[in-house]
Amino acid sequence: MVLQARWVLVLRSRLVLTVALAFGFSSCSSLVFGQTRTDTQKTERLRDQFRSGRYESSVQLLNQLPAEQRLPWLSEFRNSPAYRSSRSSGSGYSSNDSSGSASAPSMPPAGGGAIANYDELMNLIQTTIDGNWANAGGTSTMLPYRNGVRVNPEGIIERIDPNGQASRQLHGKNRPKADLKYLGDWQEPSNLRWVSLHQLDAMLSRHHEAGSKANVSMELLAGLCRIDYVAFDAEADEWLLGGPAGDLVTNEDGELVNRSLRLPPVLLEDLLCIVPHVFAGRGEFGCSIDPNRERLVRAYQFANTSNSQRALQRNANRWVELWRKELGMQQANIIGLSTDSPTGFALLIADAQMKRMGMGIDSLPAPVKSYWQEVDIHQQRIDSGMVRWWYTLSDVKIPMDPDRKIYVLEKSNIKVQSEAQRINEQGQRVVATSPDLAADAFARNFTQHFDKIQESYSIQGRLRHIFDLAVAMEIIRSQIESGVGKPFTVLSDLEMQPRMTCAPRELDSIAATHKSQNGTTFAVVSGGVSISTSGVVKKMTRDRSKTNPIVMKSWNDGAAKQSQLNEPNGPVTGEPFWR
């Protein structure tokens, strides 16, 4: 193993221009690992397949190369005529759902999608990195759907969870299914990595002008998996994000997570959705999940008949299925962002999952209790059968140094709030006269133990990133308006926001029953996500221990780096964006 590792290092130190010359690229923009004669012949065949538009055979040839030799091809593969042809044709490599099946790269570029496309990136990792992949006869998949959920062409959100995702995650049975160390230097574990937003913005601008896509390190923000710091480098006149990074693996659900923290990486597509919204002063953004008013009235009329009550006592599970049919689908609304925003979709899925946990449909890590468990503890009879929970920004303070150059996100910015509601005769949901103690307790405990919950469900980790990005961008926006730092070009451009193929419209109603000493009760939940950054400034507090030199030392002393993944067809990248 030692000899093999040394041989790989030797190969990496002996960069040759075989493929660069074959494609006619200059040495400044294309570097590949040393190759044997056989491998060189394979790369030439790859070139021919790319140029002739034969996508399927290109994938087969790509998989024949050693993993460390495939990586320099990833961006070339993405920009090849064969790949573009496969995306625009009606071949078997297209899909109708917006999630982007791992074996079917289907999403056409739109807006910022020409730069950032996380679904497509996951497909490319699967076709480039060694792993027990299902499309090669194995058992592992990489994000076949976004967090086990897809949107069909009618805009219906469908859950795809054949193997019991919640059960596996909460019992600690996740195992890394693929070795992703060849993705680049940014995969090296780091307790504190800095990402320069201005350098990233400049790179995105060059890629956009050249008509090329972001590389892996850009799509995943150099592997950043938590935002601990927002900092300003006065010497370089640029804003930075800092936090732990690298060491990404795939869990059994095919999701990328940090091996130890169990958090997903921060995504470029979320950054491209949030920055322009905040910088344009577009106010609140988020989502709401609400029942249809007319169907809600019919459902409660059905529930309150004597025959229905007897059926509820006999078979609660059967009853709730009938009640769901009366309720129909709940409306999925994205607020502030475009209806086909991947970030808005992530908010919807995280919100729906929180409600499923609250209703006891999905498991919760101890010591958090479901709503029904809290009902038993508080011995409270719920007559309205209506619960509202929603995510909002917490009121935790944001320490900053006296010079307002370092801001520390010490705790999660997420808070779950609760409101007791009842349904009037017109089907309107109004605030109940008395509180729902069980609903309040669930919201309070969910907030308190959110760090543990996000380790079990990666979509909750992504939700945290979205909240943290919103807070960070509001800090940076306010400072840039005060003359601290340069404006962004691509990051703040509304036209650069990624798009999904189908916009989500509806999802199954989240309802459940529970049998207690007080009899069998039922409930349906509503709510959503509300992110308003207008109050972020009030959360800032000066802390002399958060001094600029202490934290910035790791940025100023570190060597500037960039992913080893180069782009043969892409523009010269210029300055790196992380270290």
C-alpha positions in Angstrom: 0.0 0.0 0.0 2.9 2.4 0.8 4.5 1.6 -2.5 1.3 2.1 -4.3 0.7 5.4 -2.6 4.2 6.6 -3.5 3.6 5.6 -7.1 0.4 7.6 -7.2 2.4 10.6 -5.9 5.0 10.1 -8.5 2.3 10.0 -11.2 0.9 13.2 -9.8 4.3 14.9 -9.9 4.9 13.8 -13.5 2.1 15.7 -15.3 2.2 15.2 -19.1 0.3 16.7 -22.0 -0.9 13.6 -23.8 -4.6 14.5 -23.8 -3.9 18.2 -23.8 -2.0 17.9 -27.1 -4.5 15.4 -28.6 -7.3 17.9 -28.0 -5.2 20.9 -29.0 -5.4 22.6 -25.5 -2.6 24.7 -24.2 -0.6 23.6 -21.2 -1.8 26.5 -19.1 -5.4 25.2 -19.1 -5.0 21.4 -19.2 -3.0 19.0 -17.0 -3.5 15.3 -16.8 -1.8 12.5 -14.8 1.0 10.4 -16.4 -0.5 7.6 -18.4 0.6 4.3 -19.9 0.4 3.6 -23.6 -2.8 1.6 -23.1 -4.4 4.4 -21.1 -3.3 6.9 -23.8 -5.0 4.9 -26.4 -8.2 4.8 -24.3 -8.1 8.6 -23.9 -7.8 9.0 -27.7 -10.8 6.7 -28.1 -12.6 8.8 -25.5 -11.9 11.9 -27.6 -13.3 10.2 -30.7 -16.4 9.1 -28.9 -16.9 12.6 -27.5 -16.6 14.2 -30.9 -18.9 11.7 -32.6 -21.6 12.2 -30.0 -21.7 8.7 -28.6 -22.5 9.3 -25.0 -23.1 5.7 -23.7 -19.8 4.4 -25.1 -18.0 7.4 -23.7 -19.2 6.5 -20.2 -18.0 2.9 -20.7 -14.6 4.1 -21.8 -14.3 6.6 -19.0 -15.0 3.9 -16.4 -12.2 1.8 -17.8 -9.6 4.4 -16.7 -8.1 4.3 -13.2 -10.0 6.7 -10.9 -7.1 9.2 -10.5 -7.0 9.4 -14.3 -10.7 10.0 -14.7 -10.9 13.1 -12.7 -9.2 15.5 -15.1 -11.8 14.3 -17.6 -14.8 15.2 -15.5 -15.2 18.8 -16.8 -14.3 17.7 -20.3 -17.0 15.1 -20.1 -19.5 17.6 -19.0 -18.7 20.0 -21.8 -18.4 17.4 -24.6 -20.8 17.4 -27.6 -21.7 13.8 -26.7 -22.9 14.8 -23.3 -24.8 17.9 -24.5 -26.4 15.8 -27.2 -27.6 13.2 -24.6 -29.2 15.9 -22.6 -31.1 17.4 -25.5 -32.1 14.2 -27.2 -35.0 11.9 -26.3 -32.8 8.9 -25.5 -32.9 6.7 -22.5 -30.7 9.1 -20.7 -33.4 11.6 -20.1 -35.9 11.8 -17.2 -39.1 13.7 -16.5 -38.5 14.4 -12.8 -36.7 17.4 -11.6 -34.5 15.5 -9.2 -32.0 14.2 -11.8 -31.7 10.5 -11.5 -28.2 9.4 -10.8 -28.2 7.3 -14.0 -30.1 9.8 -16.1 -28.6 13.3 -16.3 -31.8 15.1 -17.5 -31.9 18.6 -16.3 -31.4 21.2 -19.1 -29.3 24.2 -18.2 -31.4 27.3 -17.4 -30.2 30.6 -15.9 -27.5 29.8 -13.4 -28.0 26.1 -14.2 -25.4 26.7 -17.0 -22.9 27.3 -14.2 -24.2 25.3 -11.2 -26.1 22.0 -11.4 -25.8 19.8 -8.3 -27.9 17.0 -9.7 -25.7 16.7 -12.7 -22.6 16.9 -10.6 -23.8 13.8 -8.6 -24.3 11.9 -11.8 -20.8 12.8 -12.9 -19.2 11.7 -9.6 -21.0 8.4 -10.0 -19.6 7.8 -13.5 -16.1 9.0 -12.5 -15.4 7.7 -9.0 -14.9 4.1 -7.9 -17.8 2.8 -5.9 -20.4 0.0 -5.6 -22.7 1.9 -7.9 -26.1 0.4 -8.8 -25.7 1.4 -12.5 -22.7 -0.9 -12.6 -24.4 -3.9 -10.9 -23.8 -2.8 -7.3 -26.1 -1.6 -4.6 -25.2 2.0 -4.0 -26.7 5.0 -5.6 -25.7 8.7 -5.5 -28.8 10.9 -4.9 -31.2 9.0 -7.2 -33.6 11.7 -6.0 -33.1 14.7 -3.8 -33.2 13.4 -0.3 -35.5 10.5 -1.3 -38.0 12.9 -2.9 -38.8 13.8 -6.5 -41.2 16.1 -8.4 -43.2 14.5 -11.2 -44.2 16.3 -14.3 -47.5 17.4 -12.7 -45.6 19.1 -9.9 -46.5 16.5 -7.3 -43.9 15.8 -4.7 -43.4 12.1 -4.3 -41.5 10.2 -1.6 -39.1 7.5 -2.8 -38.0 5.6 0.3 -38.0 1.8 -0.4 -35.3 0.8 2.1 -36.4 2.7 5.2 -34.2 5.7 5.1 -35.3 7.1 8.4 -34.7 3.8 10.3 -31.2 3.3 8.8 -30.1 6.8 9.6 -31.3 6.9 13.2 -29.8 3.6 14.1 -26.3 4.5 12.9 -26.1 2.1 10.0 -24.8 4.5 7.5 -21.6 3.3 5.8 -19.4 5.2 3.3 -20.1 3.6 -0.1 -17.6 5.4 -2.3 -14.0 6.7 -1.9 -14.1 10.3 -3.1 -10.5 11.2 -2.3 -9.7 11.7 -5.9 -12.1 14.6 -6.3 -9.3 17.1 -5.4 -7.2 18.6 -2.7 -10.2 20.2 -1.0 -11.2 16.7 0.1 -8.4 16.8 2.7 -10.0 17.2 6.1 -9.8 20.7 7.5 -11.1 22.1 10.8 -11.1 25.6 9.3 -11.1 26.3 5.6 -11.7 29.7 4.0 -13.7 30.3 0.9 -13.3 33.7 -0.8 -16.6 34.7 -2.2 -15.0 37.4 -4.4 -12.5 34.9 -5.9 -15.4 32.5 -6.5 -17.5 35.2 -8.1 -14.6 36.1 -10.5 -14.2 32.4 -11.4 -17.9 32.0 -12.0 -17.9 35.1 -14.2 -15.1 33.7 -16.4 -16.9 30.4 -16.6 -20.1 32.1 -17.6 -18.4 34.1 -20.3 -16.7 31.0 -21.7 -20.0 29.0 -21.6 -18.6 26.4 -19.3 -19.8 24.9 -16.0 -18.4 25.1 -12.5 -16.1 22.3 -11.4 -16.6 20.1 -8.4 -14.7 22.3 -5.9 -16.9 25.2 -6.9 -20.2 23.2 -6.9 -19.4 22.1 -3.3 -17.7 25.3 -2.1 -14.4 23.5 -1.6 -16.1 20.9 0.6 -17.3 23.5 3.2 -19.7 21.7 5.4 -20.5 24.3 8.1 -20.3 28.1 8.2 -18.6 29.1 11.4 -17.2 32.5 10.3 -17.9 35.4 8.1 -14.8 37.5 7.7 -13.4 40.4 5.7 -9.9 40.4 4.4 -9.1 44.1 4.2 -5.8 43.6 2.4 -7.4 41.7 -0.5 -10.7 43.6 -0.2 -12.8 40.4 -0.2 -15.3 38.6 2.0 -14.7 35.0 3.2 -16.7 32.1 4.7 -14.9 29.8 7.0 -15.6 26.5 8.7 -14.8 22.7 8.7 -14.5 21.1 5.3 -13.5 18.1 3.2 -13.6 14.4 4.0 -16.9 13.8 2.2 -18.3 10.3 1.8 -21.6 8.9 0.6 -23.9 7.4 3.1 -26.3 4.5 2.4 -28.9 6.9 1.0 -26.4 8.2 -1.6 -26.0 11.6 0.0 -22.7 13.4 0.4 -21.9 14.1 4.1 -18.8 14.9 6.1 -17.5 11.6 7.6 -17.4 12.9 11.2 -19.8 15.7 11.3 -22.5 14.0 9.2 -23.3 17.3 7.6 -23.7 17.8 3.8 -21.5 20.3 1.9 -22.7 23.8 1.4 -23.9 24.0 -2.2 -23.2 26.6 -4.9 -26.8 26.3 -6.1 -28.1 27.6 -2.8 -25.5 30.4 -2.8 -26.7 31.4 -6.3 -30.3 31.5 -5.1 -29.8 33.3 -1.8 -27.2 36.0 -2.6 -29.2 37.9 -5.3 -32.4 37.6 -3.2 -30.8 39.2 -0.2 -28.7 41.8 -2.1 -31.8 42.9 -4.1 -33.7 43.5 -0.8 -36.5 41.2 -1.8 -37.5 40.6 1.8 -38.8 37.3 3.3 -38.3 34.0 1.5 -39.3 30.5 2.3 -42.2 28.2 1.8 -45.6 27.2 3.1 -47.4 23.8 3.2 -51.1 24.4 3.6 -54.3 22.3 3.2 -57.0 23.2 0.6 -59.7 25.1 2.5 -62.7 23.5 0.8 -61.3 20.0 1.3 -60.3 20.8 4.9 -64.0 21.6 5.7 -65.2 18.4 4.1 -62.5 16.4 6.0 -63.5 17.8 9.4 -67.2 17.3 8.6 -66.4 13.7 7.8 -64.3 13.3 11.0 -67.1 14.6 13.2 -69.8 12.2 12.1 -70.8 9.5 14.5 -70.0 6.7 12.0 -66.6 8.2 11.4 -65.8 8.4 15.1 -66.7 4.7 15.6 -64.5 3.8 12.6 -61.7 5.8 14.1 -61.9 3.8 17.3 -62.1 0.4 15.5 -59.1 1.0 13.1 -57.2 4.2 13.4 -54.7 3.5 10.6 -57.5 2.7 8.1 -59.4 5.7 9.2 -56.5 8.1 8.7 -56.1 6.9 5.2 -59.7 7.6 4.4 -59.3 11.0 6.1 -56.3 11.8 4.0 -58.3 11.1 0.9 -60.9 13.7 2.1 -58.1 16.1 2.8 -56.5 15.6 -0.6 -53.1 17.1 -1.4 -51.6 20.0 0.5 -50.4 23.0 -1.4 -46.7 23.5 -1.6 -45.9 27.2 -2.0 -42.4 28.7 -2.5 -42.2 32.3 -1.2 -39.8 35.0 -2.4 -37.8 32.6 -4.7 -38.8 31.3 -8.1 -41.3 28.4 -7.9 -38.7 26.2 -9.6 -35.9 27.1 -7.3 -33.9 24.1 -6.0 -33.3 26.0 -2.8 -37.1 26.6 -2.4 -37.6 22.9 -3.0 -35.1 22.0 -0.3 -37.0 24.2 2.1 -40.2 22.4 1.3 -38.7 18.9 1.8 -37.0 19.9 5.1 -40.3 21.4 6.4 -42.3 18.4 5.4 -39.9 16.1 7.0 -39.9 18.0 10.3 -43.7 17.6 10.3 -43.4 13.9 9.6 -41.1 13.6 12.6 -43.5 15.6 14.7 -46.4 13.3 13.8 -44.3 10.2 14.6 -44.2 9.1 11.0 -40.4 9.5 10.8 -38.2 8.6 13.7 -36.6 11.2 16.0 -33.3 10.9 17.8 -33.5 10.8 21.6 -34.3 12.8 23.7 -36.6 14.6 21.2 -40.2 13.3 21.5 -43.0 13.3 18.9 -46.1 15.4 19.3 -48.1 12.4 20.4 -45.6 11.5 23.1 -45.8 15.1 24.3 -49.6 14.8 24.3 -49.4 11.8 26.6 -47.0 13.7 28.9 -49.1 16.8 29.1 -52.4 14.8 29.3 -54.0 17.3 26.9 -57.0 16.5 24.7 -56.7 18.2 21.3 -60.1 19.1 19.9 -59.2 21.2 16.9 -56.9 18.5 15.3 -54.8 21.3 13.7 -51.2 22.0 14.4 -49.0 24.6 12.8 -45.2 24.5 13.0 -42.8 26.6 11.0 -39.1 27.3 10.8 -37.8 30.8 11.4 -34.6 32.6 12.2 -33.6 32.1 15.9 -32.7 35.1 18.1 -29.2 33.8 19.0 -26.6 36.5 19.1 -23.8 36.9 16.5 -20.5 37.8 18.1 -18.3 40.1 16.1 -14.9 41.7 16.7 -14.8 45.4 17.5 -13.7 46.3 13.9 -16.7 44.4 12.4 -14.4 42.2 10.3 -15.1 38.8 11.9 -18.6 37.5 12.6 -19.0 34.1 14.4 -22.0 31.8 13.8 -21.6 29.9 17.0 -25.0 28.3 17.1 -27.7 27.2 14.7 -29.8 30.1 13.3 -32.8 27.8 13.1 -35.8 28.0 15.4 -39.1 26.0 15.1 -42.2 27.9 16.3 -45.6 26.6 17.1 -49.2 27.9 17.0 -52.4 26.2 18.1 -55.1 26.6 15.5 -58.7 25.6 15.0 -61.0 25.3 12.0 -64.1 27.5 11.9 -67.3 26.8 9.9 -65.9 28.6 6.8 -62.8 26.4 6.8 -60.6 29.2 8.0 -57.7 28.4 10.3 -57.8 30.7 13.2 -55.6 30.9 16.3 -57.0 28.8 19.1 -58.0 30.4 22.4 -55.8 28.0 24.5 -52.3 26.9 23.7 -51.4 23.4 22.5 -48.8 22.5 25.1 -47.7 19.3 23.3 -47.1 21.2 20.0 -45.2 23.9 21.8 -43.0 21.3 23.6 -42.1 19.6 20.4 -41.1 22.8 18.7 -39.0 23.8 21.7 -37.2 20.5 21.9 -36.7 20.2 18.2 -35.0 23.6 18.2 -32.9 22.7 21.3 -31.6 19.5 19.8 -31.4 20.5 16.1 -27.7 19.8 15.9 -28.4 16.2 16.7 -31.3 16.0 14.3 -29.3 17.4 11.4 -26.8 14.5 11.8 -29.6 12.0 11.3 -31.2 13.8 8.3 -29.0 15.5 5.8 -31.8 17.7 4.4 -31.9 19.3 7.9 -28.2 20.0 7.5 -28.8 21.6 4.2 -31.6 23.7 5.8 -29.1 24.9 8.3 -26.7 25.9 5.5 -29.5 27.9 3.8 -30.3 29.8 7.0 -26.6 30.4 7.7 -26.1 31.6 4.1 -29.0 34.1 4.5 -27.5 35.5 7.7 -24.0 35.7 6.2 -25.2 37.4 3.0 -27.2 40.0 5.0 -24.1 40.8 7.1 -22.0 41.1 3.9 -24.7 43.1 2.1 -24.9 45.7 4.9 -21.2 46.0 5.0 -20.7 46.4 1.2 -23.4 49.1 1.3 -21.2 50.8 3.9 -18.2 50.6 1.6 -16.6 47.5 3.1 -15.8 45.2 0.2 -16.5 45.1 -3.5 -19.9 44.3 -5.1 -20.4 40.8 -6.7 -20.9 40.2 -10.4 -22.4 36.7 -10.8 -23.4 35.8 -7.3 -25.7 38.8 -7.0 -27.2 38.4 -10.5 -30.9 37.3 -10.4 -30.5 35.8 -13.9 -27.9 33.3 -12.6 -30.2 31.5 -10.3 -30.5 27.7 -10.9 -33.8 26.3 -12.0 -35.5 22.8 -11.7 -37.3 21.2 -14.6 -40.6 21.0 -12.8 -41.9 23.3 -10.1 -43.4 21.6 -7.0 -47.0 22.3 -6.4 -48.5 19.7 -4.1 -47.7 16.9 -1.7 -49.6 14.3 0.4 -51.3 15.7 3.5 -49.3 15.0 6.6 -51.8 13.6 9.1 -51.7 11.0 11.8 -53.8 9.5 14.6 -52.9 8.5 18.2 -54.6 6.4 20.8 -54.3 7.6 24.4 -56.2 7.4 27.6 -58.5 10.2 26.4 -59.4 8.2 23.3 -58.1 8.2 19.7 -57.2 11.7 18.4 -56.1 12.9 15.0 -54.2 15.9 13.7 -53.1 17.5 10.4 -50.2 19.9 10.3 -49.4 23.0 8.3 -46.6 25.5 8.4 -43.5 26.3 6.4 -40.3 28.2 6.4 -40.0 32.0 6.9 -36.5 33.6 6.5 -36.4 37.3 6.9 -32.9 38.8 7.2 -34.1 42.3 8.2 -33.4 41.6 11.9 -29.9 40.2 11.5 -28.2 43.5 12.3 -29.9 43.5 15.7 -28.5 40.1 16.5 -24.9 41.3 16.2 -22.9 42.0 19.4 -19.4 43.1 19.9 -17.0 40.6 21.5 -13.3 41.6 22.0 -12.3 38.0 22.1 -13.3 37.7 18.5 -10.3 39.6 17.1 -9.4 39.8 13.5 -5.8 38.7 13.7 -6.5 35.5 15.6 -9.1 34.1 13.3 -7.6 35.5 10.0 -4.2 34.0 10.7 -5.2 30.7 9.1 -6.2 32.6 5.9 -3.1 34.8 5.7 -0.7 32.0 6.5 -2.3 29.4 4.4 -1.2 28.7 0.8 -3.8 29.5 -1.8 -5.2 26.4 -3.3 -7.5 25.1 -6.0 -9.0 21.8 -6.8 -6.7 19.5 -8.8 -9.6 19.0 -11.2 -8.7 21.2 -14.1 -11.0 22.1 -17.0 -9.6 21.4 -20.5 -12.4 23.3 -22.2 -12.9 25.9 -19.5 -11.3 29.3 -19.1 -8.1 29.9 -17.3 -9.2 29.9 -13.7 -6.8 32.6 -12.4 -6.7 33.1 -8.7 -7.9 30.2 -6.5 -10.9 30.7 -4.2 -10.1 28.7 -1.1 -7.2 27.8 1.3 
